[in-house]
Amino acid sequence: MRRIAIIGSGQAGLINAHGLLKAGYQVSLYSDRTAKQWLTEGRPTGTAVRFPMALAYERELGLDFWKDSPAATAGVNFVLCLQPGTPFLTLNGFFPTSALAVDLRLQSSCWLEEFERRGGKLHIEKIDVTRLDQIAAEHDLTIVATGKGGLSQLFAVDESRSIYKKPQRHLSMVNVINTNDPPNWRDTKTKIARYYELPTAGETIWTPYHHMTHGTSWNLFSEAREGSPLDIFRDATSGPDVLDRFKQLIKKVYPWEWEWAKDMTLTDPNGWLVGEITPTIRKPVGTLPSGRIVTFVGDTGMAFDPIGAQGANNGNKMAQHLTEAVVKHGAAPFDADWITETFDQFYHTHGEPAYRFNNTLLEGLPAAGQAILAAQYGSSGQTSDQSVKQKLANAFCANFSDPRYATAALRDVAQANALISQQMGGSATSAIMKGRLAIILNQIRWRLSDQTKFGMHNQVRA
Ligand SMILES: Cc1cc2nc3c(=O)[nH]c(=O)nc-3n(C[C@H](O)[C@H](O)[C@H](O)COP(=O)(O)OP(=O)(O)OC[C@H]3O[C@@H](n4cnc5c(N)ncnc54)[C@H](O)[C@@H]3O)c2cc1C
């Protein structure tokens, strides 16, 4: 039986480990923490909302332990604000099937225990390069899944694929409870994420979240452009500090949300993060001091800014691709050519579309994406809505799950028109013009109304 080693017990490493175990390989997983330490000492490395395509693979592997969680997210209420305090247009779309964010601490803890129960070999050990070299000597293939730091340096940055040289946003994240949700919210399965976009300032996103002890809760995260009104988290040093700043931000920038947010409290002392990520694509062959080679999966090889919620989704797809390639390769050696070819195939199929979609959001939607937003304006986000506007809004949301679907249309006007016509029937120009007119009329109505209430703008409802 061929032996495969995986280093790191985050999202990507564990999915890869379970996939290979299921395919019949002898898998050794090296984790720097135990299942218990994941719950008591770890920080979630991100929100990790997963969309239908990535969740389907977790289901296939029998890892969908939270499939009945009431924190499942049906869709997104996307709100474009021209400036703080001024909503401009909304999109209320549904994902093809629900998305889900499970606290990564709980998830890794459960998936680690399950890995051992299914016959995987677990080693609790922090791995350095010398030890990695020994591990590589004992295995047919060694996969590094240690995330963005440390061992990722073994893999050279692919300058031709990595567009950015520095972080594009400053990030902050916190898990909360005690929001003033609508009655029965905790029990319904039609929860939606809120995605506020301020083109010159950044994004503020909150999403239903399955927390390790509280269950249904919220995860808030902010993507601040440098020096913008959202850029207030850089020197935050604790969970209470981050939460306090989120409250200030919501009160000032999204005042209609204040009633919802004013009583929120932290879920736990470790459920927060601040930092920055330089989106980076690396070359898939890492060479150790002995000359042996290793490869990567997940953030180690492709690090995303979380703006488009792609990192964990991409990690699942990469793990699935790698597992299938290993199986296909039979008894042949896992040499540098095979590693490079395997990653190139993945990159062209899934990696690059995800990266391009994410970068499109980082740059701000160009004219094509704006035309789609205008044409769908009026999507109600009601499950009973069979309108063509709703169809187009849902098509926008489907792209989060599979960025091959509509990324080209978000970037290219001719392709945007084609998508609009395909989803709505009739002339794209007419749909865009009608949408723009409706936006202007609603702006006038909103300015004449009580602006602390955002009611006239549609919000997703069950
Ligand atoms: C604020 C924020 C929000 C996000 N939201 C989303 C989202 O909505 N959707 C989405 O798809 N993605 C999202 N992401 C990205 C997502 O969280 C990551 O892509 C994903 O968790 C990365 O998984 P990974 O397994 O590759 O790496 P990691 O999660 O970093 O796991 C690596 C593991 O390796 C272990 N390790 C490290 N070094 C060693 C060593 N030397 N020896 C042994 N073990 C080691 C670490 O303990 C860690 O557990 C978000 C990220 C952030 C920061």
The ligand as a Gaussian input file, in Angstrom:
#p B3LYP/6-31G(d) Opt

LIG

0 1
 C      -11.233000      36.537000       8.096000
 C      -11.224000      35.356000       7.161000
 C      -12.424000      34.910000       6.608000
 C      -12.426000      33.853000       5.704000
 N      -13.601000      33.464000       5.142000
 C      -13.626000      32.459000       4.243000
 C      -14.863000      32.031000       3.666000
 O      -15.922000      32.556000       3.988000
 N      -14.825000      31.010000       2.764000
 C      -13.655000      30.401000       2.405000
 O      -13.684000      29.487000       1.573000
 N      -12.477000      30.776000       2.958000
 C      -12.441000      31.771000       3.862000
 N      -11.256000      32.135000       4.444000
 C      -10.045000      31.364000       4.120000
 C      -10.044000      30.019000       4.849000
 O      -10.277000      30.194000       6.219000
 C       -8.700000      29.343000       4.604000
 O       -8.480000      29.296000       3.206000
 C       -8.649000      27.926000       5.131000
 O       -9.059000      27.840000       6.464000
 C       -7.206000      27.433000       4.988000
 O       -7.119000      26.092000       5.334000
 P       -5.696000      25.376000       5.282000
 O       -5.939000      24.003000       5.802000
 O       -5.085000      25.507000       3.945000
 O       -4.751000      26.175000       6.270000
 P       -4.909000      26.495000       7.816000
 O       -6.321000      26.654000       8.209000
 O       -3.986000      27.622000       8.112000
 O       -4.415000      25.174000       8.545000
 C       -3.069000      24.827000       8.622000
 C       -2.862000      23.950000       9.823000
 O       -1.533000      23.481000       9.876000
 C       -1.073000      23.496000      11.206000
 N        0.370000      23.747000      11.159000
 C        0.987000      24.898000      10.823000
 N        2.330000      24.737000      10.855000
 C        2.539000      23.455000      11.226000
 C        3.715000      22.680000      11.425000
 N        4.933000      23.233000      11.253000
 N        3.588000      21.390000      11.819000
 C        2.351000      20.831000      11.991000
 N        1.200000      21.510000      11.790000
 C        1.306000      22.804000      11.425000
 C       -1.804000      24.650000      11.874000
 O       -2.039000      24.344000      13.206000
 C       -3.106000      24.683000      11.134000
 O       -4.042000      23.955000      11.829000
 C      -11.212000      33.207000       5.345000
 C      -10.013000      33.629000       5.919000
 C      -10.008000      34.698000       6.813000
 C       -8.707000      35.146000       7.416000

